[in-house]
């Protein structure tokens, strides 16, 4: 029977695992019976079967390789555009808020039991449903790290050549190679995070793990909230590019080093421009996917 997961108010169809263990066992028994029945023929054709076995092994290896290389053929992609946020309910009841310019990939065949795997490029906020009976692990894959959870709330950002994981609730385990922490200079594998901690994983699989009292600021975008703490205009411009797809031009180049602190709400690029006008005391115009900050 087909099932669905929700993207906002829309339903996306997925398929449940099609073959039960009982049917698989029955099929194997039939194969073994056929082999036993044809034993005499196998003796006479042994040289041919040996050669054929190599062909079968080679073909199987190629097939496995192609399955790995074409993994995306078996995944459903959910994409967001500039300035777009999508809210997705997965088949297991887990909830994902997908930030702008991001991609979430989920299996087309969603298993009833076993590990639950999803892939993220960009930024997303996860509320993972805990399977109380089976305790099946939920794994979020990024280019830098695999995040294993049972039930928790956390934000993942894979932009700017690193993966940042901010844990609000529960416990997660990071599958990485090395760790350096401001708390202690040591190596540990795997990395287990506690609520209120932020892990930054660079492209060399090196992790910086720290506590952050403002942990909720990392997922503020999911509520159209932005938190700045002596944030430079260079970083603000990068955020605007990532979130809305707009570049920033500043007439006074010295303004790039200006620092912004505080919290603001902005549901779209127009709201962001109005707030920045007040903070910077500069006229801001929007033209051709560009935010122009005047003198």
C-alpha angles and dihedrals in degrees: 000000000000120000135194143225122202131241103189104306093338125094123221118200122234132174126240120225102292105205123059122216090247092058091046091053091048091051092051092050089054091050092050091048091052090050092050091049092053099045095116092054091048090060093056095043097043097119090049092047092050090055090044090051091059089051090049092049091048092047091048091050091051090048092051090048091051091048089054094044093046097044090133089067087071097045133083113223125214112192134186129205129217110302092009127122123187129197114211131188112202124213092259092055096259115142127220129189107199116205125218120290092017138126128215119190122196129177117267086216106056110194122222091221138016130051117345111219130192132165127218134196115180118005136328140164115223131202102184120203113227117229100221096188103044100019090216114184122243113214125197111197123206130169090262108032146012113230114207119196141163099198126337150115120254144145124232124196119180098177130114096036094297143074119237120195118190114188117206101168139007125008133293135187122216120211101214137134105238142010135206118182134187086225096057136356100234143118122241137166126228106024113225115200127206127206112284095030129119124204122196114196117193128203090269091060091249113145130208109199122192142155116249122193090199094057093141092063091074092065095037091107089068087065094040088255125135124195120201126188110180086321115175122232087243089064092042090053090052090051091051090050093049095044105036104015092238124132121221126230120188121195093202105056092199088068090073088078094050114122125223126200129180142054128286139175120224123165094181143008093271091057091047091052093050093050093047090050089059094044097045096033089225132123111252125196130186119219135153095352090309133116108215115199110199134208 
